[in-house]
Amino acid sequence: MTFYKVNVPVVLIIFNRPHCIEKVFNVVRKVKPPELFIVSDGPRVNYDEKEKVNECRKIAENVDWECKVKKIYSDKNLGCGERITSGLNEVFSFADKAIILEDDCVPDISFFKFCEELLEIYKDDERVMSVSGRNRFGKFDFNGYSYGFAQIPGIWGWATWTRAWSKMEFDVPLWRNSYYRENIKQIIGNYRHFYFRKITMNKVISKIDKGEFISHWGPQWGLTLLLNNAVGIVPKNNLVRSIGFDESSTHFKKARLFNKKHKSARISVTPMEFPLIHPPVVMTDKNFDNNSLDFLNSRKTFTKRLIKKYIINK
């Protein structure tokens, strides 16, 4: 697909990486969205990054097509979790749907058409809460269809509706309730998946109680899908390339991660074919979710954590 003009608002989430946002913005410029929301956090205290934050904003504001631009900027640093959540809260007070790109998610042009078409088809289907452009395996066979449905759809290039995002609760109050935790465990149906989710959500709760910065919002969004018995759409081909694996990353700073050898950095992009072949029903693909669990949290890591918890720290 050499050209496509998207008719859905696009959200750019930026911070301090001009070398990344420039690549993303150059793709957005090609599809000329009618509305552009720019969500930016403020520079951190004791970090020499004010100039980089301003440079990123300047790049994202360089709109040279007919477009309504809404700047959602923070003067102070809120942290990745709160900034993205509060930013999207404001976005969806104006728009009923949007395509969302963080500064290190470089989409293929077909990503926009894919999102726009499915945002329209599933706009009133409460079972579906997101459209992802990310396929963490590169390719996955959804029985010959152009996409499938999953509990773990991915948020590196995605889209959603106001009706879905309105259910998002950053401080995850229902996780504190044992009734809902037990039901989530049953819905997941895989102890290892639930175990890793439990670790993450307990860390979020702990930081909230201590008044600390929370760098995550993805786990809370994933929990929102589970609490609403909802799924997200995943394309058969990966449509978004991640370029954020370096020292400037918020979540991937460890030496074993911030290099091009990391498995998530090696996933290539394959343009989507149109017209889309739609599945006849909304049904979770458990093979995709189980493989996602193995991809994100290996059995080796699971075993190490169990040993640490029940033997070393006994």
BATOR-267138 format. One record per residue (C-alpha): residue in three letters; y, x, z. Coordinates in steps of 0.001 Angstrom, whole numbers, plus 500000, padded with zeros to 6 digits. Each point is the difference from the previous one (the first is absolute). Layout:
N
@nugu=ALA	c2=Y	c1=X	c3=Z .
...
***
This chain:
314
@nugu=MET	c2=500000	c1=500000	c3=500000 .
@nugu=THR	c2=503121	c1=501784	c3=498780 .
@nugu=PHE	c2=502574	c1=497402	c3=501076 .
@nugu=TYR	c2=500164	c1=497125	c3=502444 .
@nugu=LYS	c2=502971	c1=498300	c3=501639 .
@nugu=VAL	c2=499082	c1=498642	c3=503395 .
@nugu=ASN	c2=501523	c1=496729	c3=501224 .
@nugu=VAL	c2=499132	c1=500417	c3=503690 .
@nugu=PRO	c2=502201	c1=501730	c3=502617 .
@nugu=VAL	c2=498990	c1=503591	c3=500766 .
@nugu=VAL	c2=500315	c1=501662	c3=503408 .
@nugu=LEU	c2=500441	c1=503771	c3=500308 .
@nugu=ILE	c2=499295	c1=501444	c3=503450 .
@nugu=ILE	c2=501663	c1=503406	c3=500294 .
@nugu=PHE	c2=500816	c1=502635	c3=502590 .
@nugu=ASN	c2=500382	c1=503763	c3=499564 .
@nugu=ARG	c2=497943	c1=501019	c3=496964 .
@nugu=PRO	c2=502193	c1=500169	c3=496895 .
@nugu=HIS	c2=497293	c1=501862	c3=498066 .
@nugu=CYS	c2=497749	c1=496934	c3=500423 .
@nugu=ILE	c2=502391	c1=497079	c3=499629 .
@nugu=GLU	c2=501375	c1=501395	c3=496747 .
@nugu=LYS	c2=496558	c1=499680	c3=498392 .
@nugu=VAL	c2=499522	c1=496460	c3=501299 .
@nugu=PHE	c2=503488	c1=498875	c3=499014 .
@nugu=ASN	c2=499565	c1=501312	c3=496458 .
@nugu=VAL	c2=497079	c1=497599	c3=499552 .
@nugu=VAL	c2=501880	c1=497076	c3=501575 .
@nugu=ARG	c2=502885	c1=500670	c3=497617 .
@nugu=LYS	c2=497644	c1=499419	c3=497069 .
@nugu=VAL	c2=499073	c1=496456	c3=501095 .
@nugu=LYS	c2=503587	c1=499002	c3=500919 .
@nugu=PRO	c2=499401	c1=497529	c3=502853 .
@nugu=PRO	c2=502660	c1=497276	c3=500392 .
@nugu=GLU	c2=500279	c1=500753	c3=503726 .
@nugu=LEU	c2=499579	c1=503299	c3=501826 .
@nugu=PHE	c2=499777	c1=500250	c3=503778 .
@nugu=ILE	c2=500451	c1=503508	c3=501404 .
@nugu=VAL	c2=498682	c1=500435	c3=503552 .
@nugu=SER	c2=501042	c1=503275	c3=501615 .
@nugu=ASP	c2=499586	c1=501415	c3=503496 .
@nugu=GLY	c2=502706	c1=502150	c3=501571 .
@nugu=PRO	c2=499680	c1=503741	c3=500686 .
@nugu=ARG	c2=498213	c1=501098	c3=503148 .
@nugu=VAL	c2=501788	c1=501615	c3=502906 .
@nugu=ASN	c2=499565	c1=503798	c3=500097 .
@nugu=TYR	c2=498795	c1=500059	c3=496385 .
@nugu=ASP	c2=502106	c1=501481	c3=497243 .
@nugu=GLU	c2=499294	c1=497204	c3=497532 .
@nugu=LYS	c2=503198	c1=497964	c3=499652 .
@nugu=GLU	c2=500684	c1=501583	c3=496606 .
@nugu=LYS	c2=496488	c1=499185	c3=498755 .
@nugu=VAL	c2=500261	c1=496398	c3=501221 .
@nugu=ASN	c2=503294	c1=499603	c3=498142 .
@nugu=GLU	c2=498535	c1=501628	c3=496888 .
@nugu=CYS	c2=497103	c1=497533	c3=499987 .
@nugu=ARG	c2=502411	c1=497093	c3=500296 .
@nugu=LYS	c2=502079	c1=501331	c3=497140 .
@nugu=ILE	c2=496923	c1=500266	c3=497755 .
@nugu=ALA	c2=498854	c1=496448	c3=500803 .
@nugu=GLU	c2=503504	c1=498601	c3=499450 .
@nugu=ASN	c2=500252	c1=501470	c3=496492 .
@nugu=VAL	c2=499350	c1=496649	c3=498337 .
@nugu=ASP	c2=501035	c1=499980	c3=496339 .
@nugu=TRP	c2=498735	c1=496535	c3=499012 .
@nugu=GLU	c2=501077	c1=496469	c3=500915 .
@nugu=CYS	c2=498680	c1=499633	c3=503507 .
@nugu=LYS	c2=500912	c1=498550	c3=503379 .
@nugu=VAL	c2=499743	c1=502834	c3=502537 .
@nugu=LYS	c2=499610	c1=499366	c3=503727 .
@nugu=LYS	c2=500298	c1=503040	c3=502275 .
@nugu=ILE	c2=498199	c1=499677	c3=503337 .
@nugu=TYR	c2=501018	c1=503201	c3=501753 .
@nugu=SER	c2=499748	c1=501098	c3=503608 .
@nugu=ASP	c2=502497	c1=502420	c3=501498 .
@nugu=LYS	c2=497574	c1=501103	c3=502673 .
@nugu=ASN	c2=496362	c1=500955	c3=499665 .
@nugu=LEU	c2=497664	c1=497110	c3=500791 .
@nugu=GLY	c2=496738	c1=501688	c3=499097 .
@nugu=CYS	c2=497702	c1=499163	c3=497112 .
@nugu=GLY	c2=498359	c1=497006	c3=501642 .
@nugu=GLU	c2=503076	c1=498136	c3=501204 .
@nugu=ARG	c2=502152	c1=500912	c3=496983 .
@nugu=ILE	c2=497530	c1=498723	c3=497423 .
@nugu=THR	c2=499214	c1=496868	c3=501999 .
@nugu=SER	c2=503625	c1=499088	c3=500707 .
@nugu=GLY	c2=500959	c1=500921	c3=496437 .
@nugu=LEU	c2=497380	c1=497696	c3=498507 .
@nugu=ASN	c2=501017	c1=497271	c3=502440 .
@nugu=GLU	c2=503470	c1=500149	c3=498464 .
@nugu=VAL	c2=498659	c1=500201	c3=496445 .
@nugu=PHE	c2=497986	c1=496823	c3=500484 .
@nugu=SER	c2=502973	c1=498179	c3=501464 .
@nugu=PHE	c2=501433	c1=500219	c3=496460 .
@nugu=ALA	c2=496941	c1=500057	c3=497710 .
@nugu=ASP	c2=496880	c1=497825	c3=499924 .
@nugu=LYS	c2=497897	c1=502808	c3=498521 .
@nugu=ALA	c2=500395	c1=503707	c3=499259 .
@nugu=ILE	c2=498297	c1=503137	c3=498737 .
@nugu=ILE	c2=500138	c1=502808	c3=502561 .
@nugu=LEU	c2=499965	c1=503757	c3=499384 .
@nugu=GLU	c2=500376	c1=502779	c3=502528 .
@nugu=ASP	c2=501641	c1=503222	c3=498893 .
@nugu=ASP	c2=496730	c1=501828	c3=499320 .
@nugu=CYS	c2=498232	c1=497264	c3=498015 .
@nugu=VAL	c2=500378	c1=500548	c3=496244 .
@nugu=PRO	c2=498789	c1=496921	c3=498088 .
@nugu=ASP	c2=498718	c1=499604	c3=496480 .
@nugu=ILE	c2=502069	c1=497565	c3=497928 .
@nugu=SER	c2=497077	c1=497550	c3=499948 .
@nugu=PHE	c2=500232	c1=499750	c3=503803 .
@nugu=PHE	c2=503092	c1=497818	c3=499700 .
@nugu=LYS	c2=498455	c1=497543	c3=497529 .
@nugu=PHE	c2=496836	c1=499869	c3=502108 .
@nugu=CYS	c2=501970	c1=499150	c3=503153 .
@nugu=GLU	c2=502313	c1=497535	c3=498292 .
@nugu=GLU	c2=497179	c1=498018	c3=498419 .
@nugu=LEU	c2=497957	c1=499749	c3=503203 .
@nugu=LEU	c2=503017	c1=499233	c3=502175 .
@nugu=GLU	c2=500438	c1=496907	c3=497859 .
@nugu=ILE	c2=496338	c1=498973	c3=499844 .
@nugu=TYR	c2=499382	c1=500276	c3=503763 .
@nugu=LYS	c2=503463	c1=499055	c3=501233 .
@nugu=ASP	c2=498727	c1=496884	c3=501792 .
@nugu=ASP	c2=496564	c1=501282	c3=501021 .
@nugu=GLU	c2=500158	c1=500690	c3=503738 .
@nugu=ARG	c2=496719	c1=501912	c3=499824 .
@nugu=VAL	c2=501695	c1=502800	c3=498050 .
@nugu=MET	c2=502738	c1=502001	c3=501750 .
@nugu=SER	c2=500550	c1=503084	c3=497850 .
@nugu=VAL	c2=499582	c1=501549	c3=496560 .
@nugu=SER	c2=499218	c1=503712	c3=500111 .
@nugu=GLY	c2=500455	c1=502477	c3=497161 .
@nugu=ARG	c2=497898	c1=502557	c3=501821 .
@nugu=ASN	c2=496279	c1=500399	c3=499459 .
@nugu=ARG	c2=498992	c1=502764	c3=502391 .
@nugu=PHE	c2=496898	c1=500822	c3=497968 .
@nugu=GLY	c2=501790	c1=500297	c3=496674 .
@nugu=LYS	c2=497748	c1=497338	c3=498497 .
@nugu=PHE	c2=497786	c1=497293	c3=501468 .
@nugu=ASP	c2=497804	c1=497447	c3=498243 .
@nugu=PHE	c2=500960	c1=496503	c3=501117 .
@nugu=ASN	c2=497244	c1=498428	c3=497916 .
@nugu=GLY	c2=501940	c1=500605	c3=496815 .
@nugu=TYR	c2=503206	c1=498318	c3=501196 .
@nugu=SER	c2=503435	c1=501647	c3=499939 .
@nugu=TYR	c2=500283	c1=499842	c3=503785 .
@nugu=GLY	c2=498232	c1=499008	c3=503174 .
@nugu=PHE	c2=500799	c1=498922	c3=503556 .
@nugu=ALA	c2=499743	c1=502122	c3=503134 .
@nugu=GLN	c2=500817	c1=500070	c3=503709 .
@nugu=ILE	c2=501265	c1=503578	c3=499512 .
@nugu=PRO	c2=502103	c1=499747	c3=496833 .
@nugu=GLY	c2=502424	c1=502928	c3=500349 .
@nugu=ILE	c2=503792	c1=500241	c3=500233 .
@nugu=TRP	c2=500874	c1=502997	c3=497819 .
@nugu=GLY	c2=501762	c1=497920	c3=497370 .
@nugu=TRP	c2=499543	c1=496295	c3=500639 .
@nugu=ALA	c2=501604	c1=496562	c3=499895 .
@nugu=THR	c2=500151	c1=496929	c3=502179 .
@nugu=TRP	c2=501740	c1=496701	c3=500679 .
@nugu=THR	c2=502355	c1=498801	c3=502732 .
@nugu=ARG	c2=497336	c1=497494	c3=501054 .
@nugu=ALA	c2=497651	c1=502909	c3=500778 .
@nugu=TRP	c2=502417	c1=502568	c3=501454 .
@nugu=SER	c2=501426	c1=497362	c3=502359 .
@nugu=LYS	c2=496704	c1=500175	c3=501909 .
@nugu=MET	c2=500410	c1=503740	c3=500698 .
@nugu=GLU	c2=500540	c1=500874	c3=503690 .
@nugu=PHE	c2=500901	c1=503637	c3=500530 .
@nugu=ASP	c2=499129	c1=499995	c3=503709 .
@nugu=VAL	c2=496611	c1=498298	c3=499364 .
@nugu=PRO	c2=500014	c1=497709	c3=503071 .
@nugu=LEU	c2=496688	c1=498361	c3=499111 .
@nugu=TRP	c2=498187	c1=503339	c3=500178 .
@nugu=ARG	c2=500546	c1=499917	c3=503770 .
@nugu=ASN	c2=497945	c1=496807	c3=500203 .
@nugu=SER	c2=496247	c1=500600	c3=500386 .
@nugu=TYR	c2=499211	c1=496699	c3=498276 .
@nugu=TYR	c2=501665	c1=501113	c3=496762 .
@nugu=ARG	c2=498628	c1=503551	c3=500236 .
@nugu=GLU	c2=496470	c1=498659	c3=500246 .
@nugu=ASN	c2=500524	c1=497683	c3=497050 .
@nugu=ILE	c2=501431	c1=502842	c3=497939 .
@nugu=LYS	c2=496901	c1=502009	c3=500833 .
@nugu=GLN	c2=497822	c1=497187	c3=498667 .
@nugu=ILE	c2=502088	c1=499615	c3=496842 .
@nugu=ILE	c2=499769	c1=503725	c3=499254 .
@nugu=GLY	c2=496255	c1=499966	c3=500591 .
@nugu=ASN	c2=499788	c1=503800	c3=500144 .
@nugu=TYR	c2=500243	c1=501759	c3=503343 .
@nugu=ARG	c2=501188	c1=503303	c3=498557 .
@nugu=HIS	c2=502834	c1=498250	c3=498151 .
@nugu=PHE	c2=500943	c1=498099	c3=503150 .
@nugu=TYR	c2=499801	c1=503176	c3=502111 .
@nugu=PHE	c2=502553	c1=501870	c3=497881 .
@nugu=ARG	c2=502266	c1=496957	c3=499847 .
@nugu=LYS	c2=499761	c1=499684	c3=503772 .
@nugu=ILE	c2=501052	c1=503633	c3=500479 .
@nugu=THR	c2=503002	c1=499571	c3=497715 .
@nugu=MET	c2=501163	c1=496696	c3=501451 .
@nugu=ASN	c2=499659	c1=501235	c3=503587 .
@nugu=LYS	c2=502216	c1=502971	c3=499103 .
@nugu=VAL	c2=502586	c1=497622	c3=498546 .
@nugu=ILE	c2=499932	c1=497849	c3=503149 .
@nugu=SER	c2=500308	c1=503085	c3=502209 .
@nugu=LYS	c2=503056	c1=501260	c3=498137 .
@nugu=ILE	c2=501627	c1=496574	c3=500081 .
@nugu=ASP	c2=499509	c1=499800	c3=503770 .
@nugu=LYS	c2=501502	c1=503483	c3=500421 .
@nugu=GLY	c2=502933	c1=499252	c3=497721 .
@nugu=GLU	c2=499032	c1=502817	c3=497610 .
@nugu=PHE	c2=500545	c1=500215	c3=496241 .
@nugu=ILE	c2=497197	c1=498433	c3=498003 .
@nugu=SER	c2=499388	c1=501718	c3=496690 .
@nugu=HIS	c2=497513	c1=497361	c3=498813 .
@nugu=TRP	c2=500402	c1=496536	c3=498575 .
@nugu=GLY	c2=496936	c1=499899	c3=497725 .
@nugu=PRO	c2=497475	c1=499370	c3=502803 .
@nugu=GLN	c2=502067	c1=497071	c3=501245 .
@nugu=TRP	c2=500129	c1=498564	c3=496485 .
@nugu=GLY	c2=496241	c1=500442	c3=499637 .
@nugu=LEU	c2=499513	c1=498188	c3=503292 .
@nugu=THR	c2=502223	c1=497191	c3=498703 .
@nugu=LEU	c2=497591	c1=499439	c3=497113 .
@nugu=LEU	c2=497040	c1=499863	c3=502376 .
@nugu=LEU	c2=501712	c1=497612	c3=502408 .
@nugu=ASN	c2=500696	c1=497635	c3=497114 .
@nugu=ASN	c2=496542	c1=500296	c3=498389 .
@nugu=ALA	c2=501793	c1=501308	c3=496928 .
@nugu=VAL	c2=499320	c1=502616	c3=497343 .
@nugu=GLY	c2=501924	c1=502260	c3=497669 .
@nugu=ILE	c2=499524	c1=500577	c3=496282 .
@nugu=VAL	c2=498783	c1=503411	c3=498802 .
@nugu=PRO	c2=500095	c1=501079	c3=496317 .
@nugu=LYS	c2=496854	c1=501302	c3=498311 .
@nugu=ASN	c2=501977	c1=503119	c3=498994 .
@nugu=ASN	c2=502390	c1=501977	c3=502158 .
@nugu=LEU	c2=503554	c1=499270	c3=498830 .
@nugu=VAL	c2=502021	c1=502100	c3=502474 .
@nugu=ARG	c2=499973	c1=503768	c3=500522 .
@nugu=SER	c2=500843	c1=501407	c3=503422 .
@nugu=ILE	c2=502135	c1=503163	c3=499975 .
@nugu=GLY	c2=500791	c1=500163	c3=503720 .
@nugu=PHE	c2=497439	c1=502504	c3=501209 .
@nugu=ASP	c2=502270	c1=502821	c3=501145 .
@nugu=GLU	c2=501871	c1=501300	c3=503038 .
@nugu=SER	c2=502624	c1=497241	c3=499697 .
@nugu=SER	c2=497424	c1=497271	c3=500558 .
@nugu=THR	c2=500150	c1=497820	c3=503122 .
@nugu=HIS	c2=496255	c1=499396	c3=500309 .
@nugu=PHE	c2=498362	c1=502876	c3=498100 .
@nugu=LYS	c2=501431	c1=503183	c3=501486 .
@nugu=LYS	c2=496738	c1=501668	c3=500974 .
@nugu=ALA	c2=499180	c1=503016	c3=497865 .
@nugu=ARG	c2=496719	c1=498477	c3=498849 .
@nugu=LEU	c2=501903	c1=497012	c3=498637 .
@nugu=PHE	c2=503260	c1=501101	c3=498427 .
@nugu=ASN	c2=498569	c1=501616	c3=496895 .
@nugu=LYS	c2=498852	c1=498817	c3=496599 .
@nugu=LYS	c2=496351	c1=500378	c3=501005 .
@nugu=HIS	c2=500162	c1=497011	c3=502345 .
@nugu=LYS	c2=497874	c1=497157	c3=498631 .
@nugu=SER	c2=502866	c1=497494	c3=499955 .
@nugu=ALA	c2=502194	c1=502411	c3=498028 .
@nugu=ARG	c2=497336	c1=500482	c3=497327 .
@nugu=ILE	c2=499682	c1=496339	c3=498979 .
@nugu=SER	c2=501220	c1=499547	c3=496457 .
@nugu=VAL	c2=501765	c1=497007	c3=498448 .
@nugu=THR	c2=498462	c1=497823	c3=497294 .
@nugu=PRO	c2=502249	c1=497346	c3=498395 .
@nugu=MET	c2=498900	c1=496397	c3=500442 .
@nugu=GLU	c2=498720	c1=498152	c3=496946 .
@nugu=PHE	c2=501472	c1=496633	c3=499059 .
@nugu=PRO	c2=499368	c1=497150	c3=499862 .
@nugu=LEU	c2=498543	c1=500086	c3=503491 .
@nugu=ILE	c2=496472	c1=498755	c3=500598 .
@nugu=HIS	c2=500288	c1=497815	c3=503102 .
@nugu=PRO	c2=497144	c1=499474	c3=502472 .
@nugu=PRO	c2=499019	c1=496320	c3=500388 .
@nugu=VAL	c2=500173	c1=499963	c3=503814 .
@nugu=VAL	c2=501834	c1=501734	c3=502844 .
@nugu=MET	c2=497180	c1=501895	c3=501690 .
@nugu=THR	c2=500144	c1=503236	c3=501982 .
@nugu=ASP	c2=498139	c1=502895	c3=498410 .
@nugu=LYS	c2=498134	c1=501426	c3=502997 .
@nugu=ASN	c2=498801	c1=503015	c3=498012 .
@nugu=PHE	c2=503607	c1=500984	c3=499343 .
@nugu=ASP	c2=500921	c1=499577	c3=503671 .
@nugu=ASN	c2=496958	c1=501891	c3=501268 .
@nugu=ASN	c2=500609	c1=502829	c3=497536 .
@nugu=SER	c2=503647	c1=499998	c3=501076 .
@nugu=LEU	c2=498893	c1=500478	c3=503580 .
@nugu=ASP	c2=497918	c1=503011	c3=499002 .
@nugu=PHE	c2=502924	c1=501332	c3=497960 .
@nugu=LEU	c2=502600	c1=499593	c3=502746 .
@nugu=ASN	c2=497847	c1=500710	c3=503055 .
@nugu=SER	c2=496873	c1=502025	c3=499400 .
@nugu=ARG	c2=496803	c1=499651	c3=502001 .
@nugu=LYS	c2=500480	c1=503619	c3=501094 .
@nugu=THR	c2=503398	c1=499191	c3=501503 .
@nugu=PHE	c2=498567	c1=496872	c3=501628 .
@nugu=THR	c2=497199	c1=502024	c3=501635 .
@nugu=LYS	c2=502414	c1=502659	c3=501260 .
@nugu=ARG	c2=502209	c1=497393	c3=501637 .
@nugu=LEU	c2=497052	c1=498305	c3=501685 .
@nugu=ILE	c2=498792	c1=503344	c3=501383 .
@nugu=LYS	c2=503473	c1=500805	c3=501289 .
@nugu=LYS	c2=500408	c1=496588	c3=501627 .
@nugu=TYR	c2=496577	c1=499512	c3=501564 .
@nugu=ILE	c2=498746	c1=503538	c3=500609 .
@nugu=ILE	c2=502794	c1=502563	c3=500207 .
@nugu=ASN	c2=502448	c1=497725	c3=501856 .
@nugu=LYS	c2=497412	c1=498145	c3=502003 .
***
